[in-house]
Amino acid sequence: MGSNGRLFCHVIISYFVYLVLHDNMDTFLFCIVALTACLFNAEAVRFMLGSDGRKCLKEEIHKDVLVTGEYDIQDNGQRVDITVTDSRGHILASKESATHGKFAFTTEEYDMFEVCVTSKSASGVLAPEREVFLDVKHGIETKNYEELARSEKLKPLEVELRRLEDLSKSIVDDFAYMRSREEQMRDTNESTHSRVMYFSLFSMLCLLGLATWQVLYLRRYFKAKKLIE
């Protein structure tokens, strides 16, 4: 779910709390439906891939987050490989001659992850473009609430409330991370500002010292040449 989608869900949650406090059940049910839509606003895309083509999707994901993906690639007689890597080039998942299937991994740190689909033609023979379907989910989007409802025997409203609880936690974690990043950036800015200030003071002292030395040197020189008394 992108930042805009999470912001929309955050607004819905705030309105949801307001409705609970004011006992407005009609709009309360509407918010449940809207939150359900938020939960399943996954990163599913469809695109066309030509011969010897390569297309990649990138996304920043937090640490210790489960990421799952499902793909379905139209066959046109050419080989297609799928590779998932991090910013350092480590391969997290890969499949050669992929047609349809799934992949999953858990992130070890906050990083930029990339899913690439590469078409490889045989002996340079061109083939028509094929359609590629790619659905990548992470975090709360990967949870199977239908299975959870069956295992814990939850009622439909309880399932929706469980989804709401998980979504709220996810948004709170996102805001906490953004706050920590803001604090890190502020500390970096303050540190940089202090270093620049100290460097400026040091430069000024060096210039004053150099100017003083030049004046004294020229004074001694002129006295030695008896140009001044």
MOSUL-V129674 format. One record per residue. N is the residue number from 1. SS is DSSP state (hx for helix, st for strand, lp for the rest). PSI is psi as a letter, one per 30 degrees, with the letter a starting at -180 (999 if undefined). OMEGA is omega as a letter, one per 20 degrees, with the letter a starting at -180 (NA if undefined). Layout:
N;SS;PSI;OMEGA / N;SS;PSI;OMEGA
//
This chain:
1;lp;k;a / 2;lp;l;a / 3;hx;e;r / 4;hx;e;r / 5;hx;e;r / 6;hx;e;r / 7;hx;e;r / 8;hx;e;r / 9;hx;e;r / 10;hx;e;r / 11;hx;e;r / 12;hx;e;a / 13;hx;e;r / 14;hx;e;r / 15;hx;e;r / 16;hx;e;r / 17;hx;e;r / 18;hx;e;a / 19;hx;e;r / 20;hx;e;a / 21;hx;f;a / 22;hx;g;r / 23;lp;h;r / 24;lp;j;a / 25;hx;e;a / 26;hx;e;r / 27;hx;f;r / 28;hx;e;r / 29;hx;e;r / 30;hx;e;r / 31;hx;e;r / 32;hx;e;r / 33;hx;e;a / 34;hx;e;r / 35;hx;e;r / 36;hx;e;r / 37;hx;e;r / 38;hx;e;a / 39;hx;e;a / 40;lp;g;r / 41;lp;i;a / 42;lp;l;a / 43;st;i;r / 44;st;k;a / 45;st;l;r / 46;st;k;r / 47;st;l;r / 48;st;k;a / 49;st;k;a / 50;lp;a;r / 51;lp;k;a / 52;lp;g;r / 53;lp;l;r / 54;st;k;r / 55;st;k;a / 56;st;k;r / 57;st;k;a / 58;st;k;r / 59;st;k;r / 60;st;k;a / 61;st;k;a / 62;lp;l;r / 63;lp;k;r / 64;lp;h;r / 65;lp;k;r / 66;st;k;r / 67;st;k;r / 68;st;l;r / 69;st;k;r / 70;st;k;a / 71;st;l;r / 72;st;j;a / 73;st;k;r / 74;lp;k;a / 75;lp;k;r / 76;lp;g;r / 77;lp;f;r / 78;lp;l;a / 79;st;k;r / 80;st;k;r / 81;st;k;r / 82;st;k;a / 83;st;k;r / 84;st;k;a / 85;st;l;r / 86;lp;a;a / 87;lp;f;r / 88;lp;g;r / 89;lp;g;r / 90;lp;k;a / 91;st;j;a / 92;st;f;r / 93;st;k;r / 94;st;l;r / 95;st;k;r / 96;lp;k;a / 97;lp;h;a / 98;lp;k;r / 99;lp;e;r / 100;st;k;a / 101;st;a;a / 102;st;l;r / 103;st;l;a / 104;st;k;r / 105;st;l;r / 106;st;k;a / 107;lp;k;r / 108;lp;f;r / 109;lp;l;r / 110;lp;k;a / 111;st;l;r / 112;st;k;a / 113;st;k;a / 114;st;k;r / 115;st;j;a / 116;st;k;r / 117;st;k;a / 118;st;k;r / 119;st;k;a / 120;st;j;a / 121;lp;l;r / 122;lp;k;r / 123;lp;h;r / 124;lp;g;a / 125;lp;k;r / 126;lp;k;r / 127;lp;l;r / 128;lp;l;r / 129;lp;k;r / 130;st;l;r / 131;st;k;r / 132;st;k;r / 133;st;k;a / 134;st;k;a / 135;st;j;a / 136;st;k;r / 137;st;l;r / 138;st;l;r / 139;hx;b;a / 140;hx;f;a / 141;hx;f;a / 142;hx;f;a / 143;lp;k;r / 144;lp;j;a / 145;hx;f;r / 146;hx;e;r / 147;hx;e;r / 148;hx;e;r / 149;hx;e;r / 150;hx;e;a / 151;hx;e;a / 152;hx;g;r / 153;lp;h;a / 154;lp;k;r / 155;lp;l;a / 156;hx;e;a / 157;hx;e;r / 158;hx;e;r / 159;hx;e;r / 160;hx;e;r / 161;hx;e;r / 162;hx;e;r / 163;hx;e;r / 164;hx;e;r / 165;hx;e;r / 166;hx;e;r / 167;hx;e;r / 168;hx;e;r / 169;hx;e;r / 170;hx;e;a / 171;hx;e;r / 172;hx;e;r / 173;hx;e;r / 174;hx;e;r / 175;hx;e;r / 176;hx;e;r / 177;hx;e;r / 178;hx;e;r / 179;hx;e;r / 180;hx;e;r / 181;hx;e;r / 182;hx;e;r / 183;hx;e;r / 184;hx;e;r / 185;hx;e;r / 186;hx;e;r / 187;hx;e;r / 188;hx;e;r / 189;hx;e;r / 190;hx;e;r / 191;hx;e;r / 192;hx;e;r / 193;hx;e;r / 194;hx;e;a / 195;hx;e;r / 196;hx;e;a / 197;hx;e;r / 198;hx;e;r / 199;hx;e;r / 200;hx;e;r / 201;hx;e;r / 202;hx;e;r / 203;hx;e;r / 204;hx;e;r / 205;hx;e;r / 206;hx;e;r / 207;hx;e;r / 208;hx;e;r / 209;hx;e;r / 210;hx;e;r / 211;hx;e;r / 212;hx;e;r / 213;hx;e;r / 214;hx;e;r / 215;hx;e;a / 216;hx;e;r / 217;hx;e;r / 218;hx;e;r / 219;hx;e;r / 220;hx;e;a / 221;hx;e;a / 222;hx;e;r / 223;hx;e;r / 224;hx;e;r / 225;lp;g;a / 226;lp;h;r / 227;lp;f;r / 228;lp;l;r / 229;lp;999;NA
//
